[in-house]
Amino acid sequence: MKQHLPLVGVLVAVIVIIAGMVWYSSTPGAYDSLAQCLSQKGVKFYGAFWCPHCQEQKSLFGRSSRLLPYIECSTPDGRGQLKVCQDAKIEGYPTWEFADGSREPATLSPRELADRTGCAI
């Protein structure tokens, strides 16, 4: 019986970790409604997986980042740009494009995005 205690402890730890991950991924983020509103208003967030400013931009939204209107621009090897971003003439990351066609090539706070679009936080 004593020899099975470490195995039981590991199993309990795995169950707790999985339960935490499920809870975290299903819990609404603080900016869910803002991210959804940005999408509904036609806003686009162009970025690249390797871009530290894009990661910073996503981190400002926490769990809600999964709802951002994000468009990946980088090829999987990180050496080129996908056609969707070439066609849009994206020159830097992150680039926010608004429904009126204006662009902001910067990391923007949720408040700045809300003010710019009329979306509520």
Long-range contacts (C-beta under 8 A, 24 or more apart in sequence): 24-63, 25-63, 27-63, 28-63, 28-64, 29-61, 29-62, 29-63, 29-64, 29-65, 29-66, 29-67, 30-62, 30-63, 30-64, 31-61, 31-62, 31-64, 31-110, 31-121, 32-63, 32-64, 32-67, 33-119, 33-120, 33-121, 34-61, 34-64, 34-110, 34-113, 34-114, 34-119, 34-120, 34-121, 35-61, 35-64, 35-65, 35-67, 35-68, 35-69, 36-67, 37-117, 37-119, 37-120, 38-68, 38-69, 38-113, 38-117, 38-119, 39-67, 39-68, 39-69, 41-98, 41-99, 41-117, 41-118, 41-119, 42-98, 42-99, 43-69, 43-96, 43-97, 43-98, 43-99, 43-113, 43-117, 44-69, 44-71, 44-88, 44-96, 44-97, 45-69, 45-70, 45-71, 45-94, 45-95, 45-96, 46-71, 46-73, 46-85, 46-88, 46-90, 46-93, 46-94, 46-95, 46-96, 46-97, 47-71, 47-72, 47-73, 47-93, 47-94, 47-95, 48-72, 48-73, 48-74, 48-78, 48-93, 49-74, 49-78, 50-74, 50-78, 51-93, 51-94, 53-93, 53-94, 53-107, 54-93, 54-94, 56-107, 57-94, 57-107, 57-108, 60-107, 60-109, 60-110, 61-110
